[in-house]
Amino acid sequence: MIHFPKTLDEAAGLSGSVRAGGTDLQERRHLGLDTASLVELRDVPGMDGIELDETHLHVGAGFTVHGLSADQRVIDGFPGLAAAAGGLATPQIRHRATVGGCILQEVRCWYYRHPDLVCLKKGGATCLARQGDHHFHSCFQLGPCVAPHPSTLALALLAYDAQCELDDGTLLDMPTLLGDGTDPRRTHALPSGRLLKAVHVPLGEVGERAAYGRAISRARAEWPLVEVIARLWVDERKGTVTAARVAMGGVANRPLDLPAVAEALVGQEPTDEVLAAAAAKAADGAEPLPGTAYKVGLIPGAVRDILTRARDANLDQQPADDGSGAATPHGLPRPPGGG
Ligand SMILES: Cc1cc2nc3c(=O)[nH]c(=O)nc-3n(C[C@H](O)[C@H](O)[C@H](O)COP(=O)(O)OP(=O)(O)OC[C@H]3O[C@@H](n4cnc5c(N)ncnc54)[C@H](O)[C@@H]3O)c2cc1C
């Protein structure tokens, strides 16, 4: 049965599987992994917009991933987010997929997706990948399920300190929405019966240089082995890094914030050597499986590459800061507290 709710409240009151773009859910239904009634969001108004105000970028959960990557306000003010949105999946998927669906999609583990196998995530007794073929899986251990978190947008929104608004008005930050990875049955921690309504991304400080990139095993239409987003701010007069934010995906069952990498950059001149030394810290704490040890070797190079691209990002496209402290990348007044 398919429900076509006309309001978000009506949608939230229905039981069943929520369908947005359907690019993940439909595949799981074809495999027999999801057999619940469908709650189709297509007729629910107000979920597919994007707005920028003095403090935040507001993105409806139904806004497309392509739209996010192509919006000039996102490209200018949230360059790492735009690059991540434009760098995931394929053009066809990005045009269909929604921001909400991308954040809340299920893992791509072949044991989980196999219709006849019952892994830990499906209520079984063990993580089949742990003892089996886990070539594309985690090299950090946050919990018993070793499927890497699938969402590139979750990674990027973590690095941008986004808040997620649910249908009942609750605001969750990304670490809370994603959960800590210890419950193998949950790929995220959206409370049962709740819907994701919108994502709110705070405006950053002026002068952000950002990059997103991934190590992959083939050129197109592939999930990343390792993916990295970096945001840097450099004091042009002193030539030193004043702030940094670095996060990594594809290596754990949740995207990982990398504060030690960021701390190793702050106060330093971002030379190749400094970036490489900071990037080397990204693999600290890794506990690879036999088949994922190669990822630990990939991490420092992938992080160094993205840090280098962020450092060298073209600043010409950003409006000049007049030194008053009032400007943001959007030409809007800076919000109180710099937020
Ligand atoms: C070849 C290929 C490569 C890919 N590579 C990548 C990649 O590199 N990075 C990446 O991130 N993704 C990748 N993907 C996955 C793709 O991005 C997702 O399938 C897509 O983003 C899901 O969005 P959707 O709107 O179609 O979600 P749907 O399939 O409609 O939904 C996905 C899940 O989210 C839930 N959901 C959706 N919206 C809401 C809401 N508003 N409230 C509550 N629950 C909701 C649904 O119930 C469902 O469980 C790839 C896919 C393919 C086919």
Ligand as a Chemical Component Dictionary entry (heavy atoms), coordinates in Angstrom:
data_LIG
# 
_chem_comp.id                   LIG 
_chem_comp.type                 NON-POLYMER 
_chem_comp.pdbx_formal_charge   0 
_chem_comp.three_letter_code    LIG 
# 
loop_
_chem_comp_atom.comp_id 
_chem_comp_atom.atom_id 
_chem_comp_atom.alt_atom_id 
_chem_comp_atom.type_symbol 
_chem_comp_atom.charge 
_chem_comp_atom.model_Cartn_x 
_chem_comp_atom.model_Cartn_y 
_chem_comp_atom.model_Cartn_z 
_chem_comp_atom.pdbx_ordinal 
LIG C1  C1  C 0 26.124 3.951  -8.167 1  
LIG C2  C2  C 0 25.787 4.695  -6.925 2  
LIG C3  C3  C 0 26.804 5.385  -6.255 3  
LIG C4  C4  C 0 26.511 6.095  -5.080 4  
LIG N1  N1  N 0 27.519 6.760  -4.427 5  
LIG C5  C5  C 0 27.229 7.466  -3.316 6  
LIG C6  C6  C 0 28.235 8.206  -2.626 7  
LIG O1  O1  O 0 29.390 8.248  -3.020 8  
LIG N2  N2  N 0 27.883 8.928  -1.521 9  
LIG C7  C7  C 0 26.590 8.930  -1.057 10 
LIG O2  O2  O 0 26.315 9.604  -0.071 11 
LIG N3  N3  N 0 25.637 8.204  -1.658 12 
LIG C8  C8  C 0 25.917 7.496  -2.771 13 
LIG N4  N4  N 0 24.925 6.792  -3.386 14 
LIG C9  C9  C 0 23.604 6.676  -2.737 15 
LIG C10 C10 C 0 22.654 7.802  -3.062 16 
LIG O3  O3  O 0 23.226 9.027  -2.714 17 
LIG C11 C11 C 0 21.389 7.557  -2.227 18 
LIG O4  O4  O 0 20.727 6.444  -2.792 19 
LIG C12 C12 C 0 20.468 8.755  -2.223 20 
LIG O5  O5  O 0 21.096 9.895  -1.699 21 
LIG C13 C13 C 0 19.220 8.489  -1.388 22 
LIG O6  O6  O 0 18.348 9.597  -1.495 23 
LIG P1  P1  P 0 16.805 9.376  -1.865 24 
LIG O7  O7  O 0 16.125 10.680 -1.798 25 
LIG O8  O8  O 0 16.669 8.624  -3.153 26 
LIG O9  O9  O 0 16.397 8.477  -0.622 27 
LIG P2  P2  P 0 15.305 7.321  -0.498 28 
LIG O10 O10 O 0 15.799 6.100  -1.192 29 
LIG O11 O11 O 0 13.948 7.795  -0.845 30 
LIG O12 O12 O 0 15.376 7.123  1.086  31 
LIG C14 C14 C 0 16.542 6.658  1.722  32 
LIG C15 C15 C 0 16.218 6.389  3.189  33 
LIG O13 O13 O 0 15.980 7.618  3.857  34 
LIG C16 C16 C 0 14.683 7.625  4.443  35 
LIG N5  N5  N 0 14.181 8.998  4.268  36 
LIG C17 C17 C 0 14.265 9.756  3.141  37 
LIG N6  N6  N 0 13.798 10.987 3.371  38 
LIG C18 C18 C 0 13.413 11.014 4.672  39 
LIG C19 C19 C 0 12.848 12.022 5.516  40 
LIG N7  N7  N 0 12.592 13.268 5.065  41 
LIG N8  N8  N 0 12.577 11.721 6.794  42 
LIG C20 C20 C 0 12.827 10.465 7.272  43 
LIG N9  N9  N 0 13.370 9.465  6.534  44 
LIG C21 C21 C 0 13.654 9.746  5.238  45 
LIG C22 C22 C 0 13.886 6.587  3.689  46 
LIG O14 O14 O 0 12.842 6.057  4.478  47 
LIG C23 C23 C 0 14.952 5.568  3.379  48 
LIG O15 O15 O 0 15.137 4.677  4.453  49 
LIG C24 C24 C 0 25.184 6.098  -4.573 50 
LIG C25 C25 C 0 24.175 5.411  -5.247 51 
LIG C26 C26 C 0 24.473 4.709  -6.415 52 
LIG C27 C27 C 0 23.352 3.973  -7.087 53 
# 
loop_
_chem_comp_bond.comp_id 
_chem_comp_bond.atom_id_1 
_chem_comp_bond.atom_id_2 
_chem_comp_bond.value_order 
_chem_comp_bond.pdbx_ordinal 
LIG C1  C2  SING 1  
LIG C2  C3  SING 2  
LIG C2  C26 DOUB 3  
LIG C3  C4  DOUB 4  
LIG C4  N1  SING 5  
LIG C4  C24 SING 6  
LIG N1  C5  DOUB 7  
LIG C5  C6  SING 8  
LIG C5  C8  SING 9  
LIG C6  O1  DOUB 10 
LIG C6  N2  SING 11 
LIG N2  C7  SING 12 
LIG C7  O2  DOUB 13 
LIG C7  N3  SING 14 
LIG N3  C8  DOUB 15 
LIG C8  N4  SING 16 
LIG N4  C9  SING 17 
LIG N4  C24 SING 18 
LIG C9  C10 SING 19 
LIG C10 O3  SING 20 
LIG C10 C11 SING 21 
LIG C11 O4  SING 22 
LIG C11 C12 SING 23 
LIG C12 O5  SING 24 
LIG C12 C13 SING 25 
LIG C13 O6  SING 26 
LIG O6  P1  SING 27 
LIG P1  O7  DOUB 28 
LIG P1  O8  SING 29 
LIG P1  O9  SING 30 
LIG O9  P2  SING 31 
LIG P2  O10 DOUB 32 
LIG P2  O11 SING 33 
LIG P2  O12 SING 34 
LIG O12 C14 SING 35 
LIG C14 C15 SING 36 
LIG C15 O13 SING 37 
LIG C15 C23 SING 38 
LIG O13 C16 SING 39 
LIG C16 N5  SING 40 
LIG C16 C22 SING 41 
LIG N5  C17 SING 42 
LIG N5  C21 SING 43 
LIG C17 N6  DOUB 44 
LIG N6  C18 SING 45 
LIG C18 C19 SING 46 
LIG C18 C21 DOUB 47 
LIG C19 N7  SING 48 
LIG C19 N8  DOUB 49 
LIG N8  C20 SING 50 
LIG C20 N9  DOUB 51 
LIG N9  C21 SING 52 
LIG C22 O14 SING 53 
LIG C22 C23 SING 54 
LIG C23 O15 SING 55 
LIG C24 C25 DOUB 56 
LIG C25 C26 SING 57 
LIG C26 C27 SING 58 
# 
